């Protein structure tokens, strides 16, 4: 039910007053599971800009970067 989850995360992100890294992380994971890798990379990068201690975001962004052929970013994230 990833598409339904994406709708919910879009609403949550739009309605929040201050950006929350966990929402972007969760939406990025949904995009990654749906193989929408460029959108996943964007959300995971936003999550890391908000909170650079999210190790899970580094792992998912590294996997997406690797699948997109960006070995340099993948190496840095892992």
Secondary structure by P-SEA (a helix, b strand, c coil): caaaaaaaaaaaaaacccccaaaaaaaaaaaaaacccaaaaaaaaaaaaacccaaaaaaaaaaaaaaacaaaaaaaac
